[in-house]
Amino acid sequence: MIPISDDNPTRLFPFFTWGLIIACVLVYVWELSLGREMEAAIAVLGFTPASLSGASIQISGIGQVPAALTIFTSMFLHASFLHIAGNMLYLWIFGNNIEDAMGHLRFLVFYLVCGVAAAMALAHADPSARLPMVGASGAISGVLGSYLLLFPRARVTVIVPLGIIFYPFRITALWVVGFWFLLQLFSAAVTRPGEPGVAWWAHVGGFVAGLVLTPFFKSRDFPLFGPVRRRGPWG
């Protein structure tokens, strides 16, 4: 089930949502330009939980950056085209409404804090991990958590692959985002710490951070759980 759009209009132009997308794309183009050095750059600029506990990771020919800074640099790095395409699709669909609900600067702070929470969740789950984590998905998970709180009734168009046919249909965000989170939680529970692949606990941590922080970052004009749609002659 892949979301491709929603029916949730905005009042503000999402400057920071588009800015984050453009920044991630430009960084990915820079990564590709490195050629064989791309993996070395990811190792240095990606977030490695072991680095927080004092374990250093030396990369020949490339300098290191402080461990705390890699929490932020890792949010703009991606390991493949599908990795960045999937993350930017989710940010494009859901980010504009959260920026609209919070305002530009508060949204940016919210996004970065959720990314930090995602990195800390991964570090807590596996503090000795030496594989670098890269990608915007931890911060975007926070955006999804916020969307679930603010717009659970919004209609999201998703496509479901049925063989070579992609079947589109519309469903509320409650089911789309709720199913996504349950999948992350289940995957995190059954995946052994330190195993290469998706940083499931980072997704869980970012999502929970989004749920917790949204009431403090949202504008008063946006109630939690969205406007109630009343039925009947007085609705």
Secondary structure, DSSP 8 states (H G I E B T S, - for coil): -EEEEE----SS--HHHHHHHHHHHHHHHHHHHTGGGHHHHHHHHSB-HHHHTT----BTTB----HHHHHHHGGG--SSHHHHHHHHHHHHHHHHHHHHHH-HHHHHHHHHHHHHHHHHHHHHH-TT--S-B--SHHHHHHHHHHHHHH-TT-EEEEEEEETTEEEEEEEEHHHHHHHHHHHHHHHHHHS-TT-SS--HHHHHHHHHHHHHHHHHHS-TTS-TT------STT-
